[in-house]
Amino acid sequence: MRCCTEYTDRAGVSLLDYTMSQVQRLYKVYRVDRSILLDHSMRGEKMSSFFHEAVEENPIIAAVKNMDDLKICCSLEDIRVVFILFGDVCSIREIVQQIKDSGKVAMVHVDLISGLSSKEIVVDFIRKNTEADGIISTKAALIKRGKELKMFTVLRYFLLDSMAYENIRQQQHAVKPDYIEVLPGVMPKVIGKVCKMSKTPIIAGGLISDKESVMAALSAGAIAVSSTNHEVWKM
């Protein structure tokens, strides 16, 4: 497996020597050249620029799992997209509202919200009762319902074995999520294989804890990384 220290720019400078703002500018050019997010010709529709532009501004997505995380990420101006990994039927509205008040994109992982069912109606609840921009789920039926309700969608996969590749290959066409998130995100060779196979943009998540793992995932072809690590948020 390639170490990300092998990744260099055209002048031969290691990408690990870049600041994150330099990485973001460099990666904008890289993504346009690769036509990763802008194409989406497979869907026959133009993706809304709102979520895309937020990811383009900063490929680091803050994943929050408690109120302390929420407070910190809302205070960071550079963070543009937030994945909500906690909450319950009583608190999710307030959690989403704090993120929206800070000018960020709010994505709710509906599988992790306590007190809500695993049926499609949970998506209707989020749409009707919060200002969330979209949902995250491992369940294809919930992603389909999110798309019917004109929400942004992230289909989450755990890369446990080779069967995961075939599932991604099939469901990217059947479900047509806006993004696919793959976990863990610290396997650049595997992420690279998924990116080549998928026409849907890939987000790498899970165990992203330092600049090296961020750069390895982005260099492998991921459009962004999600992390619960506060230091990664501040890069």
Secondary structure as UniProt FT lines:
FT   HELIX           4..6
FT   TURN            10..11
FT   HELIX           15..17
FT   HELIX           20..34
FT   TURN            35..38
FT   HELIX           41..43
FT   HELIX           49..57
FT   STRAND          60..64
FT   HELIX           67..75
FT   TURN            77..78
FT   STRAND          81..84
FT   TURN            89..91
FT   HELIX           92..101
FT   TURN            102..103
FT   STRAND          105..109
FT   HELIX           110..112
FT   HELIX           121..129
FT   STRAND          134..137
FT   HELIX           140..148
FT   TURN            149..150
FT   STRAND          152..158
FT   HELIX           163..174
FT   STRAND          179..183
FT   HELIX           188..197
FT   STRAND          202..205
FT   HELIX           211..220
FT   STRAND          224..227
FT   HELIX           230..233
//
